[in-house]
Amino acid sequence: MTYIAIATDDGESVRFGHFGDAERYLIYNIDSAGNSHFVETRENRYTDARLGLQKHNQPEKAKMMVQFLRDCRLFVGHSMGNKNKRILEKNGVLPLALQQRNVPVAEALERAKQALREAVE
């Protein structure tokens, strides 16, 4: 059982922008057969605005996100800073930056499954 977090603002597509500033995260479980199961929605308490941060890519915030989403092995978003990607990887989290606009959650799930398969190989 592997949990993943998908950054979203509208619940239908991947948030365009930084992973850490999504309004919420859709948490899915990917079972051993590769099937996805919705688990829950988590509201993001750690947006830059809520934390009062003036710039992106802050290592302290990345550490907060790792703690907040600690049960998730893969973070899916549009973009993630390089420093933060390294922090995620050091903490056993696979970062997946899709770098496209309007990626539907269903497509993000399929790409997450592929990333997990590749990580095992």
C-alpha positions in Angstrom: 0.0 0.0 0.0 1.5 3.3 -1.1 -0.1 6.7 -0.5 0.3 9.6 -2.9 -0.6 13.3 -2.6 -1.9 15.3 -5.6 -1.8 19.1 -5.3 -5.1 20.7 -6.4 -7.1 23.8 -5.9 -10.3 22.7 -7.5 -10.3 18.9 -6.8 -10.4 18.1 -10.5 -7.0 19.0 -11.9 -3.4 19.4 -10.7 -2.8 22.9 -9.3 -0.8 25.1 -11.7 2.0 26.5 -9.7 4.1 25.4 -6.7 3.1 22.1 -5.0 3.3 23.6 -1.5 0.8 26.4 -2.3 -2.1 24.1 -3.3 -5.4 24.7 -1.5 -5.6 21.0 -0.7 -4.2 17.6 -1.4 -6.1 14.6 -2.7 -4.7 11.5 -1.0 -4.9 8.2 -2.9 -3.7 4.7 -2.0 -2.1 2.7 -4.8 -2.5 -1.0 -3.9 -0.1 -3.8 -4.9 -2.1 -4.5 -8.1 -1.7 -0.9 -9.2 -5.2 0.2 -8.5 -5.9 3.6 -7.0 -8.3 4.3 -4.2 -9.3 7.7 -2.9 -8.6 8.1 0.8 -9.2 11.7 1.8 -8.8 15.4 1.1 -6.3 17.4 3.2 -6.6 21.1 3.4 -3.2 22.8 3.2 -2.4 24.8 6.3 1.1 25.6 5.0 0.6 27.9 1.9 3.1 30.7 1.6 0.4 33.2 2.4 -0.7 31.4 5.6 2.9 31.1 6.7 3.8 34.7 5.8 6.6 33.7 3.5 7.8 36.2 0.9 9.4 33.8 -1.5 9.1 30.2 -2.7 11.4 27.3 -2.3 12.0 27.6 1.4 13.6 24.5 3.0 11.7 25.0 6.2 8.4 24.8 4.3 9.5 21.7 2.5 10.2 20.0 5.9 6.7 21.1 7.1 5.1 19.6 4.0 7.0 16.3 4.5 5.7 16.2 8.0 2.1 17.2 7.0 2.1 14.5 4.2 4.3 12.0 6.1 2.3 8.9 5.0 2.7 9.8 1.3 5.5 8.3 -0.7 4.9 10.4 -3.8 4.0 14.1 -4.2 2.4 15.1 -7.5 2.3 18.7 -8.6 2.9 21.1 -11.5 6.2 22.4 -10.2 8.6 22.0 -7.2 11.8 23.9 -6.4 15.0 22.0 -6.9 16.1 22.5 -3.2 12.7 21.2 -2.1 12.9 18.2 -4.4 16.2 17.2 -2.8 14.7 17.6 0.7 11.8 15.4 -0.4 14.1 12.7 -1.8 16.3 12.7 1.3 13.1 12.0 3.3 12.1 9.1 1.0 9.5 11.0 -1.0 9.4 10.8 -4.8 8.6 14.3 -6.3 6.7 14.3 -9.6 6.4 17.7 -11.3 4.1 17.4 -14.3 5.0 20.9 -15.7 1.8 21.1 -17.7 -1.4 23.1 -17.2 -4.8 21.6 -16.5 -3.7 18.0 -15.9 -6.8 16.1 -14.8 -6.5 14.2 -11.5 -7.1 10.9 -13.4 -4.2 11.5 -15.6 -2.0 12.5 -12.7 -2.9 9.2 -11.0 -1.8 7.3 -14.0 1.5 9.2 -14.2 2.0 8.6 -10.5 1.5 4.9 -10.9 4.1 4.9 -13.7 6.6 6.8 -11.6 6.1 4.3 -8.8 6.7 1.4 -11.2 9.9 3.0 -12.5 11.1 3.7 -8.9 10.8 -0.1 -8.2 12.7 -1.1 -11.3 
